[in-house]
Amino acid sequence: MAGASGNGLIPSESDLAKDASKPLTARVVRTGSVIAISAAVIAVGVLGIVGSFGSLLLGGASFLAGAVAWEWLQGFGGGMLFGGILQIIAGVAQIIGGIGMLFVEKWAWWLAFIATAVVFLEQLLGIGSAPGVLAIVRVVGLIVPGLLLIGLVLTRKPFWRA
């Protein structure tokens, strides 16, 4: 919504007239969907950052063990370290995007979409390199960013009008 003051927080008269012509439930659902997807993006970003510390710890330990004794473990550990760092960067981007989405900013939607797509692709590409149980964890880890990407696409209209 373009605001009269130019900051997007105060709706213009034409925006109010458009909203007034819609049923109250349509206005609430649209606002509710924007808030819901924004909260989901922020939550996934926070969880991604928290989860990345496990990747960093496991990856660092595996990398060091591989450097000392088992070479095959070093490659796995390096991948886990890279994945953990990537998760932190994507998580911060998701939090920034989610906060911007609360203000219905187009750039915020794109930032959240790209960061979530990066997380999805990192999980997808990591399936082949993860041994045993970790491959199953990666498959399960595809579900949340996959659903979030679908949610972002389904709720894009308010952001693309911004």
C-alpha positions in Angstrom: 0.0 0.0 0.0 1.4 3.3 -1.0 1.0 5.8 1.8 0.2 9.5 1.6 3.3 10.2 3.5 5.4 8.0 1.3 6.5 5.7 4.0 3.9 3.0 3.5 2.5 3.2 7.0 -0.3 5.7 6.4 -2.7 4.6 3.6 -3.8 7.1 1.0 -7.4 8.0 0.5 -7.7 5.8 -2.6 -6.3 2.9 -0.7 -8.9 3.4 2.0 -11.7 3.6 -0.6 -10.5 0.4 -2.2 -10.4 -1.4 1.1 -13.8 0.0 2.2 -15.4 -1.5 -0.9 -14.3 -5.0 0.1 -16.0 -7.1 2.7 -14.5 -6.8 6.1 -13.4 -10.5 6.1 -11.4 -9.9 2.8 -9.5 -7.1 4.4 -8.8 -9.0 7.6 -7.6 -12.1 5.7 -5.2 -10.1 3.6 -3.7 -8.4 6.6 -3.7 -11.7 8.5 -1.9 -13.5 5.7 0.8 -10.8 5.5 1.3 -11.0 9.2 1.3 -14.8 9.2 3.8 -15.2 6.4 6.0 -12.5 7.9 6.0 -14.2 11.3 6.8 -17.6 9.6 9.8 -16.1 7.8 11.1 -14.6 11.0 10.6 -17.8 12.9 12.3 -19.9 10.3 15.2 -17.4 10.2 15.6 -17.7 14.0 15.4 -21.5 14.0 17.9 -21.6 11.1 20.4 -19.6 13.1 19.9 -21.7 16.2 20.2 -24.9 14.2 23.3 -23.7 12.3 25.2 -23.7 15.6 24.8 -27.5 15.7 26.1 -27.7 12.1 29.1 -25.5 13.1 29.9 -27.6 16.1 29.5 -31.0 14.4 31.2 -29.7 11.2 34.1 -28.2 13.2 34.7 -31.4 15.2 34.4 -33.6 12.1 36.8 -31.3 10.2 39.4 -31.4 13.0 39.0 -35.2 13.4 39.5 -35.6 9.6 42.6 -33.4 9.7 44.1 -35.5 12.5 43.0 -39.1 11.6 40.3 -39.8 9.1 40.5 -38.0 5.8 37.0 -38.9 4.7 35.6 -37.1 7.7 37.4 -33.9 6.8 35.3 -33.4 3.7 32.1 -34.1 5.6 33.1 -31.6 8.3 34.1 -28.9 5.8 30.7 -29.3 4.2 28.9 -29.0 7.5 31.0 -25.9 8.4 30.0 -24.3 5.0 26.4 -25.2 5.5 26.4 -23.7 9.0 27.8 -20.4 7.9 25.4 -20.3 4.9 22.5 -21.0 7.3 23.5 -18.1 9.6 23.7 -15.7 6.6 20.3 -16.9 5.3 18.7 -16.8 8.7 19.8 -13.2 9.2 18.4 -12.3 5.7 15.1 -14.1 6.5 14.8 -12.1 9.8 15.4 -8.8 8.0 13.1 -9.8 5.2 10.4 -10.9 7.6 10.5 -7.6 9.5 10.4 -5.7 6.2 7.4 -7.8 5.1 5.5 -6.6 8.1 5.6 -3.2 6.4 4.6 -4.7 3.1 7.8 -3.9 1.3 8.5 -5.5 -2.1 12.3 -5.8 -1.4 11.6 -7.6 1.8 9.5 -10.2 0.0 12.3 -10.8 -2.5 14.9 -11.0 0.3 12.8 -13.6 2.2 12.2 -15.6 -1.0 15.8 -15.7 -2.1 17.1 -16.5 1.5 14.5 -19.3 1.8 15.4 -20.7 -1.6 19.1 -20.7 -0.6 18.2 -22.7 2.5 16.1 -25.1 0.5 18.8 -25.6 -2.1 21.5 -26.1 0.5 19.4 -28.8 2.2 18.7 -30.4 -1.2 22.3 -30.5 -2.3 23.5 -31.7 1.1 21.4 -34.9 1.0 24.0 -36.7 -1.2 27.0 -35.8 1.0 25.4 -36.5 4.3 26.0 -40.0 5.8 23.1 -42.2 7.0 20.8 -40.6 9.5 21.9 -37.0 8.6 20.6 -37.6 5.0 17.2 -38.3 6.6 17.5 -35.1 8.7 18.2 -33.2 5.5 15.2 -34.7 3.7 13.0 -33.6 6.7 14.8 -30.2 6.6 13.5 -29.7 3.1 9.9 -29.6 4.3 9.9 -26.3 6.2 11.7 -24.1 3.6 9.6 -25.8 0.9 6.3 -25.0 2.6 7.6 -21.5 3.3 8.5 -21.0 -0.4 4.9 -22.1 -1.3 3.5 -19.7 1.3 5.6 -16.8 0.0 4.4 -17.4 -3.6 0.8 -17.6 -2.5 0.9 -14.4 -0.5 3.0 -12.3 -3.0 0.2 -10.0 -4.3 0.2 -7.4 -1.5 4.0 -7.2 -1.8 4.1 -6.9 -5.6 1.7 -4.0 -5.4 3.9 -2.1 -2.9 
